Amino acid sequence: MSTYPATALRYLGLTVRVESRDPQDLAWLEEFLAPPFELVDSVAADCAVSCEVDAERHAALLREGMQSDGATLACFALEQRVVNLPVWSAHRWDRLVYDEEFNVFYRRLPGAPHVQLLTPPGNSAARIGLMRAVREFATKQAWRSGGLVVHAAALAMGDDGFMLAGSKGAGKTSLLTHMLRHREARFVSGDRVQLALTDDGPVIRGLPTLVSLRAETLAMFPELRDQLAARAYQHELRLGEAPAIAVSAPRSANGGRSLSPAQFCELLGVTRTVKARLAAVLFPRVTLARGKIDLEPLCAERAAARLAGTLFRRTFSAQAGLFDLDIDDPVSEGSLEEQCRAVASRVPCFECRLGLDAYNDPAGIDSLLDPLRG
């Protein structure tokens, strides 16, 4: 067993042990993933993720290059696609891949499920790779537990949870930001939700992701944009690690900013919560028409089809995967469609058309909530 500092995080009964030479990596990870991931005092774990820092090994692997036949391995479920990474150095290890975006290698170690990251020193982006590895094991568990993994934002008000489901650009983040201005609102998730059918009804739980605030979204909330401009948020840093003055806060390609869930909640002055009973599903759609927010109730058949279209792709495959658990039970498409129909028959679902004046009146959130709360 490694002598590195370690933490243990639990999601839906799955415990992931995480090790890193730098304890600040673990502190950042805990801040990013909690509270949906519970911090536990447990040496025994179902799977593990570790981070190794070694400039020489990293450089040597880069020189070796990828497998000659161009093979790739399905690794991460992102939005509605699966990220396939090139297989490296097949003559040594069967499951070693390289992630150019974060300049890290992922290696599946033999024995119990354990993925090791290899990064050169000073690579702050490796923290995102570390988070993705832990979250991918949790996503496997989310599918294995019999629920759905939905491309959605979510919030809670009192005992009621509201899921904003849709593809990239549908308006989820802007609607979430607007609704979180309500005095009762609490943050559940920014872009990924685990939805489970329970004896008490459908329940939503967050699977933490970066919160991407596009320039168009920030333009709709000028006060928030100005507050963000004064903050030194960098999503690879904890709240306490960021410098006091925003001198060079990185921007995304679209002119926006990406924040950790903790940074997003601090910016809006809201708290985070683990889960909520699902009271309504909204499918946002941005329009170019004048007007505010218009709700159209959807019949169960239409709602089920819309919900099925927002599910994350699964990384189950016939070949051995990087993040396979000891028992991976692929979920049939028929089972997923049946669950979507069950949710749509139990929970009110609406198309939520977002006009050009949708966010001008924060006080209007109460009138939006009336039909959602039945």
C-alpha positions as CSV (number, residue, x, y, z in Angstrom):
1,M,0.0,0.0,0.0
2,S,1.2,3.5,-0.8
3,T,2.5,5.8,1.9
4,Y,1.0,8.8,0.1
5,P,-1.7,10.9,1.8
6,A,-5.1,9.4,1.1
7,T,-8.8,10.1,1.4
8,A,-11.9,7.9,0.9
9,L,-15.1,9.1,-0.9
10,R,-18.4,7.2,-1.1
11,Y,-21.0,7.5,-3.7
12,L,-24.2,5.4,-3.7
13,G,-22.4,2.8,-1.6
14,L,-19.2,2.7,-3.7
15,T,-16.1,3.7,-1.8
16,V,-13.2,5.1,-3.8
17,R,-9.8,5.5,-2.1
18,V,-7.7,8.3,-3.6
19,E,-4.0,8.8,-3.1
20,S,-1.7,11.7,-4.0
21,R,1.7,12.9,-3.0
22,D,0.3,16.4,-2.6
23,P,-2.4,16.6,0.1
24,Q,-3.7,19.8,-1.5
25,D,-4.9,17.7,-4.4
26,L,-7.0,15.7,-2.0
27,A,-8.4,18.8,-0.3
28,W,-9.3,20.2,-3.7
29,L,-11.0,16.9,-4.7
30,E,-13.0,16.8,-1.5
31,E,-14.2,20.4,-2.0
32,F,-15.2,19.7,-5.6
33,L,-17.0,16.4,-5.0
34,A,-18.7,17.0,-1.6
35,P,-21.5,16.7,-0.5
36,P,-22.8,14.2,-3.2
37,F,-19.7,12.3,-2.4
38,E,-19.4,11.5,1.3
39,L,-16.1,11.7,3.0
40,V,-15.6,8.5,5.0
41,D,-13.0,7.1,7.3
42,S,-12.3,3.8,5.5
43,V,-9.1,2.0,4.5
44,A,-11.1,-0.7,2.8
45,A,-12.4,0.5,-0.6
46,D,-14.2,-0.9,-3.6
47,C,-11.8,0.8,-6.0
48,A,-8.9,3.2,-6.0
49,V,-7.4,6.1,-7.9
50,S,-3.8,7.3,-7.3
51,C,-1.7,10.1,-8.7
52,E,2.1,9.7,-9.4
53,V,4.3,12.6,-10.3
54,D,7.4,11.6,-12.2
55,A,8.9,13.8,-15.0
56,E,11.3,11.1,-16.3
57,R,8.7,8.3,-16.6
58,H,6.2,10.7,-18.2
59,A,8.7,11.8,-20.8
60,A,9.8,8.3,-21.5
61,L,6.2,7.2,-22.2
62,L,5.6,10.1,-24.4
63,R,8.7,9.1,-26.5
64,E,7.3,5.6,-26.9
65,G,4.2,6.8,-28.6
66,M,0.8,5.3,-29.0
67,Q,0.0,1.7,-30.2
68,S,0.8,1.3,-33.8
69,D,-2.7,0.1,-34.9
70,G,-4.2,3.3,-33.5
71,A,-6.3,1.5,-30.9
72,T,-8.4,3.5,-28.4
73,L,-10.2,2.7,-25.2
74,A,-13.6,4.1,-24.1
75,C,-12.8,6.0,-20.9
76,F,-15.1,8.8,-19.9
77,A,-18.8,9.6,-20.3
78,L,-19.0,13.3,-21.1
79,E,-22.3,14.9,-22.1
80,Q,-23.8,12.6,-24.8
81,R,-20.5,11.2,-26.0
82,V,-17.8,8.8,-24.8
83,V,-14.2,10.0,-24.7
84,N,-11.9,7.5,-26.4
85,L,-8.2,7.8,-25.5
86,P,-5.3,6.3,-27.5
87,V,-3.8,3.1,-26.1
88,W,-0.1,3.5,-25.3
89,S,2.8,1.0,-25.1
90,A,0.8,-2.1,-25.5
91,H,3.9,-4.3,-25.2
92,R,4.0,-3.4,-21.5
93,W,0.5,-2.9,-20.2
94,D,-2.8,-3.7,-21.9
95,R,-4.7,-0.7,-20.4
96,L,-2.5,2.4,-20.5
97,V,-3.9,5.4,-22.2
98,Y,-2.8,9.0,-22.7
99,D,-5.0,12.1,-22.2
100,E,-3.5,14.9,-24.3
101,E,-6.0,17.5,-22.9
102,F,-4.6,17.2,-19.4
103,N,-1.2,15.7,-20.2
104,V,-1.7,12.7,-18.0
105,F,-1.4,8.9,-18.5
106,Y,-4.0,6.6,-17.0
107,R,-3.0,3.0,-16.2
108,R,-5.2,0.3,-15.0
109,L,-3.3,-1.7,-12.4
110,P,-3.7,-5.4,-12.0
111,G,-6.0,-6.8,-9.3
112,A,-8.8,-4.8,-7.7
113,P,-10.1,-1.9,-9.7
114,H,-7.3,0.7,-9.4
115,V,-6.4,3.4,-11.9
116,Q,-3.1,5.3,-11.6
117,L,-2.5,8.7,-13.1
118,L,1.0,9.8,-14.1
119,T,1.7,13.5,-14.6
120,P,4.8,15.7,-14.8
121,P,5.4,18.1,-11.9
122,G,3.6,21.4,-11.9
123,N,0.6,20.1,-14.0
124,S,-2.4,21.7,-12.2
125,A,-4.7,20.2,-14.9
126,A,-4.0,16.8,-13.5
127,R,-6.5,17.6,-10.7
128,I,-9.2,17.6,-13.3
129,G,-8.0,14.2,-14.6
130,L,-8.0,12.9,-11.0
131,M,-11.6,14.2,-10.5
132,R,-12.7,12.6,-13.7
133,A,-11.2,9.2,-12.8
134,V,-13.0,9.2,-9.4
135,R,-16.3,10.4,-11.0
136,E,-16.1,7.8,-13.7
137,F,-16.0,5.0,-11.2
138,A,-19.0,6.7,-9.5
139,T,-20.8,7.0,-12.8
140,K,-20.4,3.3,-13.3
141,Q,-21.9,2.8,-9.9
142,A,-24.8,5.1,-10.8
143,W,-25.7,3.0,-13.8
144,R,-25.1,-0.2,-11.9
145,S,-27.5,0.9,-9.1
146,G,-30.4,0.8,-11.6
147,G,-30.8,4.6,-12.0
148,L,-30.4,6.9,-14.9
149,V,-27.6,9.4,-15.5
150,V,-29.0,12.5,-17.1
151,H,-27.5,15.5,-18.8
152,A,-29.1,18.0,-16.6
153,A,-28.7,20.7,-14.0
154,A,-30.7,20.5,-10.8
155,L,-31.7,22.5,-7.7
156,A,-33.8,22.0,-4.6
157,M,-36.3,24.3,-2.9
158,G,-37.5,22.9,0.4
159,D,-38.3,19.2,-0.2
160,D,-38.8,19.7,-3.9
161,G,-36.2,19.0,-6.5
162,F,-36.3,20.4,-10.1
163,M,-34.3,18.9,-12.9
164,L,-33.4,21.0,-16.0
165,A,-32.6,18.5,-18.7
166,G,-31.2,19.1,-22.2
167,S,-28.3,19.1,-24.5
168,K,-25.4,21.6,-24.6
169,G,-26.7,25.1,-25.4
170,A,-30.3,24.4,-24.4
171,G,-30.2,27.0,-21.6
172,K,-29.8,24.8,-18.6
173,T,-27.1,26.9,-16.9
174,S,-28.8,30.2,-17.4
175,L,-32.1,28.9,-16.1
176,L,-30.3,27.2,-13.2
177,T,-28.6,30.5,-12.4
178,H,-31.9,32.4,-12.5
179,M,-33.7,29.9,-10.3
180,L,-30.9,29.8,-7.8
181,R,-31.6,33.5,-7.1
182,H,-34.7,32.4,-5.2
183,R,-34.4,32.7,-1.4
184,E,-35.2,28.9,-0.9
185,A,-32.9,27.6,-3.6
186,R,-30.1,25.1,-3.0
187,F,-27.7,23.8,-5.6
188,V,-27.8,20.1,-6.5
189,S,-25.8,19.8,-9.8
190,G,-24.6,21.8,-12.7
191,D,-24.6,19.4,-15.6
192,R,-25.0,15.7,-14.5
193,V,-27.7,14.1,-12.4
194,Q,-28.3,10.6,-11.1
195,L,-32.1,9.9,-11.2
196,A,-33.4,6.9,-9.2
197,L,-36.8,5.5,-8.9
198,T,-37.5,4.7,-5.2
199,D,-40.4,3.6,-3.1
200,D,-40.9,7.3,-2.2
201,G,-40.8,8.4,-5.8
202,P,-38.1,9.7,-8.1
203,V,-35.0,11.1,-6.4
204,I,-32.3,13.2,-8.0
205,R,-28.6,13.3,-6.8
206,G,-25.8,15.4,-8.2
207,L,-22.7,14.0,-10.0
208,P,-20.3,17.0,-9.8
209,T,-19.0,18.6,-12.9
210,L,-17.4,21.9,-13.8
211,V,-19.9,24.7,-14.2
212,S,-19.4,26.4,-17.5
213,L,-20.6,30.0,-17.7
214,R,-20.6,31.1,-21.3
215,A,-20.3,34.8,-22.3
216,E,-23.9,34.7,-23.4
217,T,-25.0,33.5,-20.0
218,L,-23.0,36.1,-18.2
219,A,-24.5,38.8,-20.4
220,M,-27.9,37.9,-19.1
221,F,-26.8,38.5,-15.5
222,P,-24.7,41.7,-15.5
223,E,-24.4,41.9,-11.7
224,L,-23.1,38.3,-11.6
225,R,-20.7,39.0,-14.5
226,D,-19.2,42.0,-12.6
227,Q,-18.9,40.0,-9.4
228,L,-17.2,37.2,-11.3
229,A,-14.8,39.6,-12.9
230,A,-13.6,40.6,-9.5
231,R,-12.9,37.1,-8.3
232,A,-9.7,35.1,-8.9
233,Y,-11.5,31.8,-9.4
234,Q,-9.5,29.0,-11.1
235,H,-11.3,25.7,-11.3
236,E,-8.1,23.8,-10.5
237,L,-7.8,25.6,-7.2
238,R,-9.7,25.5,-3.9
239,L,-11.5,28.5,-2.7
240,G,-8.7,29.1,-0.2
241,E,-5.9,28.6,-2.8
242,A,-7.0,31.3,-5.2
243,P,-5.2,34.7,-5.0
244,A,-7.0,37.6,-3.4
245,I,-7.1,39.6,-6.7
246,A,-8.2,38.4,-10.1
247,V,-5.2,39.1,-12.2
248,S,-5.3,36.4,-14.9
249,A,-8.4,34.3,-14.3
250,P,-8.5,31.9,-17.3
251,R,-11.4,32.2,-19.8
252,S,-12.9,29.5,-22.0
253,A,-12.8,29.6,-25.7
254,N,-16.3,31.3,-25.8
255,G,-15.2,34.1,-23.5
256,G,-16.9,32.6,-20.5
257,R,-15.5,31.0,-17.3
258,S,-15.5,27.5,-15.8
259,L,-15.9,27.2,-12.1
260,S,-15.9,24.3,-9.6
261,P,-19.3,23.7,-7.9
262,A,-18.0,25.3,-4.7
263,Q,-16.9,28.4,-6.6
264,F,-20.2,28.7,-8.4
265,C,-22.2,28.3,-5.2
266,E,-20.0,30.9,-3.4
267,L,-20.5,33.3,-6.3
268,L,-24.3,33.0,-6.1
269,G,-24.4,32.8,-2.3
270,V,-26.2,29.4,-2.2
271,T,-25.6,26.2,-0.4
272,R,-25.2,22.7,-1.8
273,T,-27.3,19.7,-1.0
274,V,-26.9,16.0,-1.7
275,K,-30.3,15.0,-3.2
276,A,-34.0,15.9,-3.4
277,R,-37.3,14.4,-4.3
278,L,-38.0,15.1,-8.0
279,A,-41.0,17.5,-8.2
280,A,-40.8,18.5,-11.9
281,V,-38.6,18.1,-15.0
282,L,-38.0,21.1,-17.3
283,F,-36.7,20.9,-20.8
284,P,-35.3,24.4,-21.5
285,R,-35.3,25.8,-25.0
286,V,-33.9,29.2,-25.8
287,T,-36.0,31.2,-28.3
288,L,-35.4,34.5,-30.1
289,A,-38.8,35.8,-29.3
290,R,-39.7,38.6,-26.9
291,G,-41.1,37.5,-23.6
292,K,-40.2,35.8,-20.4
293,I,-40.6,32.1,-19.5
294,D,-43.3,30.0,-21.0
295,L,-44.2,26.6,-19.7
296,E,-45.9,23.9,-21.9
297,P,-46.9,20.7,-20.1
298,L,-45.8,17.6,-22.0
299,C,-47.7,14.4,-22.2
300,A,-46.0,11.3,-20.7
301,E,-45.1,9.9,-24.1
302,R,-43.4,13.1,-25.3
303,A,-41.7,13.7,-22.0
304,A,-40.3,10.1,-21.9
305,A,-38.8,10.5,-25.3
306,R,-37.2,13.9,-24.4
307,L,-35.8,12.4,-21.2
308,A,-34.3,9.4,-23.1
309,G,-32.6,11.9,-25.4
310,T,-30.7,13.5,-22.5
311,L,-29.2,10.4,-21.0
312,F,-25.4,10.1,-20.8
313,R,-23.7,7.5,-23.0
314,R,-22.4,4.5,-21.1
315,T,-18.9,3.3,-21.4
316,F,-19.8,-0.4,-21.0
317,S,-18.2,-2.5,-23.8
318,A,-17.2,-6.1,-24.6
319,Q,-13.5,-5.2,-24.1
320,A,-11.9,-4.6,-20.7
321,G,-12.3,-1.0,-19.8
322,L,-10.3,1.4,-17.7
323,F,-12.9,1.9,-15.1
324,D,-14.6,-1.4,-14.9
325,L,-15.8,-2.5,-11.5
326,D,-15.7,-6.1,-10.3
327,I,-19.2,-6.6,-11.6
328,D,-20.3,-4.4,-14.5
329,D,-23.9,-5.2,-15.4
330,P,-24.8,-3.5,-18.7
331,V,-28.2,-1.9,-18.7
332,S,-30.4,-2.7,-21.6
333,E,-31.9,0.1,-23.8
334,G,-35.3,-1.4,-23.1
335,S,-34.8,-1.0,-19.4
336,L,-33.7,2.7,-19.8
337,E,-36.7,3.5,-21.9
338,E,-39.0,1.8,-19.4
339,Q,-37.5,3.9,-16.6
340,C,-37.9,7.1,-18.6
341,R,-41.6,6.3,-19.1
342,A,-42.0,5.6,-15.4
343,V,-40.5,8.9,-14.5
344,A,-42.6,10.8,-17.0
345,S,-45.8,9.1,-15.8
346,R,-45.1,10.1,-12.1
347,V,-43.6,13.6,-12.4
348,P,-44.9,16.7,-14.2
349,C,-42.7,17.5,-17.2
350,F,-42.6,20.8,-19.2
351,E,-41.0,22.4,-22.2
352,C,-39.6,25.6,-20.8
353,R,-39.3,28.3,-23.5
354,L,-36.8,31.0,-22.6
355,G,-37.6,34.3,-24.2
356,L,-35.3,37.3,-24.5
357,D,-36.6,38.8,-21.3
358,A,-36.6,35.5,-19.3
359,Y,-34.3,36.7,-16.6
360,N,-35.2,40.3,-16.1
361,D,-37.4,39.8,-13.1
362,P,-35.9,37.7,-10.2
363,A,-39.2,38.1,-8.4
364,G,-40.9,36.2,-11.2
365,I,-39.4,32.9,-10.0
366,D,-42.3,32.4,-7.6
367,S,-44.8,32.5,-10.5
368,L,-42.7,30.0,-12.4
369,L,-42.7,27.7,-9.4
370,D,-46.5,27.6,-8.9
371,P,-47.3,25.2,-11.7
372,L,-44.2,23.1,-11.0
373,R,-45.2,22.5,-7.4
374,G,-48.7,21.4,-8.4
